[in-house]
Amino acid sequence: MSTNIFTPFTEEELMPKEEKLEVIKKGKQFSIGIPKETCLNERRTCITPDAVQVLVEHGHEIIIESGAGQGSFFTDLQYSESGAKITKDPKEAFGQDLILKVNPPTEEEIDYMKPNTYLVSALQINLRDKEYFLKLAEKKINAIAFEFIVDEYKQLALVRLIGEIAGTVSILYASELLALSNGLMLGGITGVRPAEVVILGAGIVGEFATKAAIGLGASIKVFDNSLSKLRRLHTMVDSRVPTSIIDPKELSKSLRRADVVIGALPRLNMTPIVTEDMVMKMKKGSVIIDITIDNGKVIETSELTTMEDPYVIKHGVIHCGLPNLTSRMPRTTTKAISNFFLSYILNYDEEGGFENMLIRKNEMKQSLYMYKGRHTKKIICDRFGLTYHDINLLIF
């Protein structure tokens, strides 16, 4: 009986070989475009000259449109000396592999972008329409929104960062408007009662608004529907601030006494909490600042305003609806955003590029609202009637 066994392999091919381990190669360095902001009188930008210098040293090419840093008091010369290339052509800034912007691009600016470009910007969903998403899809853009960027601790890292600034700025600006409307100082002095501040929302924005108002000596009450958030805030401020669940009767009573109302509770696809009838009963000359207006109105009567016309007056009450309130402190905000993106991009270097990060990190997948032209955020698809694609089925 023959012992020969037929095999298509040679003896050499059947010999054991050493195991080969995968070596992660670093991705190619990106060219990064920083266009000049053209919407909402925006003064912030995504990156400082110091961050540019670090990125250039890591092999990245930075293309900055002339005047992009002017609103944040950074000059073209500072960027140029840090290693960036300055261009006067917005098409060149938008024609790079990665676009960093504060506000979403306009339809005209989307035309300047190359297919499969990575776009990182705010989304401000309440200010978008269906055409914006369809236009991005035509170009097969990979789009990441500030609002969806999650870190390894499942925290909305950039939302928190900007929210910290927004909470503080809201109180400082409310103090200015209150002095303008009826001459009141936000914090009281000896023999004079402090102004009454009502804060709607006990999240990050509400927390920092509360701390700023305490620092100025105001009398504060915080409303939220989350007991855990109220408890957390109560602990953070050493129980110095009364808190309440949003009960219409209790809220209406507090609003009638309020000098300042801060709306810090996103209401995406939900009805406003403060009705027009409640606003009509407020004191004349009082101030409302609706911080989260770009994610749904907290106050029914609030409307979108601009840096040129930052407030409107309705029923004798000042209403501020700036979607980019932190743009009033552009240099501080730019430094904060720049610090985030510097570590963000350097982290992508270590992981071997965006595509590797998308495969390896689930939190990176969750920050995308569009992948190669496909809509990957259900909340957006439901709102605008777009076809939803599960990101986990597109990248695995």
C-alpha positions as a printed Julia matrix, in Angstrom:
396×3 Matrix{Float64}:
   0.0     0.0    0.0
   1.48    3.38  -1.07
   2.24    5.88   1.67
   2.64    8.79  -0.76
   0.22   11.63   0.01
  -0.56   14.05  -2.78
   0.0    17.72  -1.91
   0.27   20.78  -4.15
   2.88   22.28  -1.78
   6.65   21.74  -1.96
   8.61   20.45   1.02
  10.04   23.95   1.56
   6.56   25.51   1.65
   5.45   23.03   4.31
   8.33   23.87   6.64
   7.32   25.94   9.73
   8.16   29.62   9.43
   8.56   32.39  11.97
   5.4    34.26  12.91
   5.0    37.67  11.34
   3.41   40.3   13.55
   1.5    43.24  12.08
   3.47   46.47  12.21
   1.28   49.56  12.25
   2.69   52.03   9.81
   2.21   55.68  10.48
  -0.15   57.3    8.03
   1.11   59.82   5.58
   1.18   63.35   6.89
  -1.88   65.35   5.92
  -2.06   68.76   4.34
  -4.32   70.77   6.65
  -6.39   73.7    5.4
  -7.52   76.51   7.72
  -9.95   78.74   5.78
 -11.07   82.18   6.89
 -14.45   82.15   8.65
 -17.16   83.92   6.63
 -20.39   83.28   8.61
 -21.99   84.86  11.69
 -19.19   87.45  12.02
 -17.09   84.6   13.4
 -13.87   85.67  15.15
 -12.61   82.31  16.4
 -10.28   79.99  14.51
  -9.22   76.39  15.1
  -5.49   76.7   15.55
  -2.86   79.05  17.0
   0.61   79.8   15.6
   2.2    77.75  18.43
   0.14   74.68  17.44
   1.06   75.24  13.77
   4.74   75.09  14.69
   4.31   71.72  16.45
   2.32   70.23  13.55
   4.84   71.45  10.97
   7.64   69.86  13.01
   5.69   66.57  12.79
   5.71   66.78   9.0
   2.28   68.26   8.3
   1.71   70.99   5.75
  -0.52   73.8    7.02
  -2.28   76.07   4.51
  -3.95   79.11   6.12
  -6.1    81.61   4.29
  -4.89   85.16   4.82
  -6.73   86.86   7.7
  -8.01   83.6    9.22
  -6.57   84.48  12.63
  -7.3    88.2   12.56
 -10.46   87.99  14.7
  -8.48   86.14  17.41
  -5.63   88.69  17.21
  -3.19   86.36  15.43
  -1.44   87.81  12.38
  -0.49   86.18   9.07
   3.14   86.91   9.96
   2.88   84.89  13.18
   1.45   81.92  11.28
   4.04   82.26   8.51
   6.94   82.37  10.98
   5.53   79.2   12.6
   5.83   77.36   9.28
   2.39   77.75   7.72
   1.84   78.66   4.09
  -0.37   81.75   3.73
  -2.74   81.88   0.77
  -5.19   84.52  -0.41
  -7.17   81.94  -2.37
  -9.92   80.22  -0.31
 -10.0    77.42  -2.91
  -6.44   76.46  -1.96
  -7.29   76.36   1.77
 -10.35   74.2    1.06
  -8.44   71.95  -1.34
  -6.44   70.13   1.37
  -6.81   66.61   2.82
  -8.12   67.84   6.18
 -10.18   71.02   6.68
 -10.4    72.54  10.18
 -13.19   75.11  10.56
 -15.24   76.6   13.36
 -18.49   77.13  11.43
 -19.73   74.64   8.81
 -18.76   75.52   5.21
 -21.23   77.32   2.97
 -22.52   75.64  -0.21
 -20.02   77.65  -2.26
 -17.17   76.55   0.02
 -18.23   72.89  -0.27
 -17.66   73.23  -4.05
 -14.0    74.06  -3.34
 -13.42   70.78  -1.48
 -11.92   67.61  -2.98
 -13.8    64.29  -2.83
 -13.05   62.18   0.27
 -11.76   65.21   2.19
 -11.98   65.09   6.0
 -13.97   68.04   7.33
 -13.93   68.9   11.04
 -16.23   71.75  12.09
 -19.19   72.61  14.28
 -22.53   71.41  12.9
 -25.08   73.74  14.6
 -27.87   71.43  13.46
 -30.65   73.94  14.14
 -29.12   76.26  11.52
 -28.68   73.62   8.79
 -31.03   72.46   6.05
 -31.3    69.28   4.0
 -29.4    70.81   1.05
 -26.27   71.2    3.19
 -26.06   67.44   3.81
 -26.91   66.53   0.23
 -24.18   68.87  -1.03
 -21.6    67.23   1.25
 -22.78   63.79   0.13
 -22.22   64.7   -3.53
 -18.55   65.33  -2.73
 -18.31   62.09  -0.69
 -16.98   64.05   2.29
 -15.95   62.47   5.61
 -17.49   64.92   8.09
 -16.84   65.16  11.83
 -18.85   67.54  14.03
 -17.56   69.29  17.17
 -20.83   68.27  18.84
 -20.15   64.54  18.35
 -16.43   64.26  19.15
 -16.11   61.75  22.01
 -12.97   60.97  24.01
 -11.85   57.64  25.49
 -13.97   58.33  28.6
 -17.15   58.64  26.47
 -17.26   62.38  27.19
 -18.11   65.01  24.56
 -14.66   66.52  24.86
 -14.93   69.59  22.63
 -18.52   70.36  23.65
 -17.37   70.4   27.26
 -14.4    72.65  26.48
 -16.45   75.24  24.61
 -19.31   74.85  27.12
 -17.02   75.86  29.98
 -16.23   79.12  28.18
 -19.83   79.68  27.04
 -21.18   79.35  30.59
 -18.79   81.97  31.94
 -19.19   84.33  28.97
 -23.01   84.17  29.21
 -22.95   85.65  32.72
 -20.38   88.32  31.84
 -22.37   89.39  28.78
 -25.66   89.28  30.71
 -24.06   91.64  33.23
 -23.27   94.09  30.4
 -26.79   93.9   28.97
 -28.4    94.3   32.4
 -26.41   97.47  33.02
 -27.43   98.69  29.57
 -31.15   97.93  30.0
 -31.87   99.2   33.52
 -28.56  100.13  35.14
 -28.43   97.15  37.51
 -25.19   95.53  38.63
 -25.39   91.74  38.55
 -23.87   91.27  42.01
 -25.29   93.22  44.92
 -23.32   95.36  47.38
 -23.86   96.24  51.03
 -27.45   97.42  51.49
 -28.45   96.61  47.88
 -29.94   93.25  46.93
 -28.15   91.21  44.24
 -29.71   90.53  40.86
 -31.78   87.34  40.47
 -30.39   84.81  37.95
 -32.32   81.77  36.69
 -30.23   79.12  34.91
 -32.02   76.46  32.86
 -29.75   73.44  32.64
 -27.3    71.9   35.12
 -24.84   70.49  32.57
 -21.4    71.86  31.79
 -22.66   75.23  30.49
 -25.03   75.61  33.43
 -22.29   74.63  35.88
 -19.87   77.29  34.68
 -22.62   79.91  34.4
 -23.5    79.15  38.02
 -19.88   79.46  39.17
 -19.48   82.79  37.33
 -22.72   84.16  38.79
 -21.66   83.09  42.3
 -18.33   84.84  41.76
 -20.14   88.08  40.89
 -22.4    87.76  43.94
 -25.74   87.16  42.2
 -28.69   85.27  43.68
 -29.13   82.08  41.61
 -31.64   79.3   41.03
 -30.95   76.35  38.72
 -33.58   74.22  36.95
 -33.07   70.88  35.2
 -35.06   67.68  34.65
 -32.1    65.49  35.64
 -31.83   64.9   39.38
 -28.32   63.47  38.99
 -27.11   66.67  37.26
 -28.74   68.85  39.91
 -27.18   66.74  42.67
 -23.76   66.97  41.04
 -24.04   70.76  40.69
 -25.32   71.09  44.25
 -22.23   69.24  45.51
 -19.84   71.28  43.35
 -21.04   74.63  44.68
 -21.25   73.47  48.3
 -25.07   73.64  48.4
 -24.97   77.43  48.0
 -27.48   77.44  45.12
 -31.12   76.26  45.29
 -32.06   73.8   42.55
 -35.35   72.52  41.2
 -36.85   70.09  38.71
 -38.55   71.97  35.84
 -42.03   72.44  37.29
 -43.99   75.05  35.23
 -45.53   76.67  38.32
 -42.21   76.95  40.19
 -40.37   78.05  37.04
 -42.96   80.72  36.21
 -42.7    82.12  39.75
 -38.87   82.32  39.52
 -38.99   83.93  36.05
 -41.24   86.75  37.29
 -38.54   87.69  39.82
 -35.58   87.09  37.48
 -33.29   89.82  36.18
 -31.29   87.37  34.04
 -32.31   84.03  32.47
 -29.65   81.73  30.97
 -30.9    78.99  28.63
 -28.34   76.17  28.77
 -30.46   73.13  27.95
 -30.35   71.7   24.38
 -33.89   71.16  23.08
 -33.26   69.41  19.75
 -36.6    68.43  18.21
 -38.36   69.39  21.48
 -40.68   72.24  22.46
 -39.21   75.24  24.37
 -39.44   75.18  28.16
 -40.14   78.89  28.69
 -43.33   79.93  26.88
 -44.13   83.35  25.46
 -46.71   83.84  28.21
 -43.98   83.33  30.85
 -41.75   85.9   29.09
 -44.59   88.46  29.0
 -44.82   88.26  32.8
 -41.08   88.92  33.3
 -39.77   92.28  34.51
 -39.15   94.95  31.87
 -35.45   95.35  31.17
 -34.58   91.8   32.22
 -32.18   89.77  30.06
 -32.51   86.36  28.36
 -29.48   84.61  26.85
 -30.37   81.41  24.96
 -26.95   79.75  24.63
 -28.12   76.52  23.0
 -30.23   78.18  20.3
 -28.29   76.33  17.59
 -29.45   73.04  19.16
 -33.05   73.98  19.79
 -34.66   76.9   21.65
 -35.1    76.85  25.43
 -37.15   80.08  25.34
 -40.04   80.29  22.87
 -39.47   83.98  22.06
 -35.71   83.78  21.48
 -34.36   84.08  17.95
 -31.03   83.82  16.2
 -28.9    86.98  16.46
 -25.49   88.02  15.11
 -22.39   89.69  16.49
 -23.42   92.91  14.66
 -26.93   92.84  16.19
 -26.47   90.64  19.27
 -29.91   91.12  20.81
 -33.55   91.92  20.13
 -36.19   93.28  22.52
 -39.51   91.45  22.88
 -42.19   92.22  25.49
 -39.7    94.65  27.07
 -37.17   91.84  27.63
 -33.72   91.72  25.99
 -33.19   88.47  24.05
 -29.7    87.35  22.99
 -29.51   84.33  20.67
 -25.88   84.23  19.59
 -25.02   80.71  18.36
 -21.33   81.57  18.68
 -21.4    83.36  22.04
 -17.82   82.31  22.84
 -16.73   84.35  19.81
 -16.99   87.35  22.15
 -13.8    85.98  23.78
 -12.13   84.8   20.55
  -8.51   84.5   21.67
  -9.25   82.41  24.76
 -11.64   80.18  22.79
  -9.17   79.78  19.92
  -6.43   78.72  22.34
  -8.75   76.16  23.96
  -9.89   74.71  20.6
  -6.3    74.71  19.31
  -5.03   72.77  22.34
  -7.69   70.14  21.67
  -6.96   69.77  17.96
  -3.2    69.65  18.48
  -3.5    66.54  20.67
  -6.27   65.19  18.39
  -4.1    65.31  15.25
  -0.95   64.08  16.98
  -2.98   61.16  18.32
  -4.07   60.29  14.81
  -0.37   60.27  13.81
   0.39   57.67  16.48
  -2.54   55.48  15.41
  -1.49   55.47  11.75
  -3.99   57.84  10.16
  -7.7    58.57  10.26
  -8.69   55.31   8.56
  -6.85   53.28  11.21
  -8.42   55.34  13.98
 -11.87   54.71  12.5
 -11.26   50.95  12.48
  -9.67   50.74  15.93
 -11.55   53.37  17.97
 -15.3    53.21  18.38
 -15.42   56.76  19.78
 -13.89   58.02  16.53
 -16.69   56.36  14.55
 -19.3    58.07  16.72
 -17.9    61.53  15.89
 -18.68   61.09  12.17
 -21.99   62.28  10.78
 -20.96   61.47   7.21
 -18.58   58.81   5.87
 -17.64   58.95   2.19
 -20.91   60.71   1.46
 -23.13   58.37   3.49
 -25.19   59.8    6.34
 -24.24   58.04   9.59
 -26.08   59.95  12.36
 -29.64   58.78  12.95
 -30.66   61.99  14.72
 -29.75   63.99  11.59
 -31.37   61.51   9.2
 -34.62   61.54  11.18
 -34.72   65.33  11.24
 -34.02   65.91   7.54
 -35.45   62.74   5.98
 -32.1    61.32   4.85
 -31.15   57.67   4.36
 -29.39   56.36   7.46
 -26.32   54.1    7.25
 -24.95   52.38  10.36
 -21.28   53.39  10.64
 -20.43   49.99  12.13
 -21.51   48.32   8.89
 -19.41   50.7    6.79
 -16.23   50.42   8.88
 -15.27   47.16  10.61
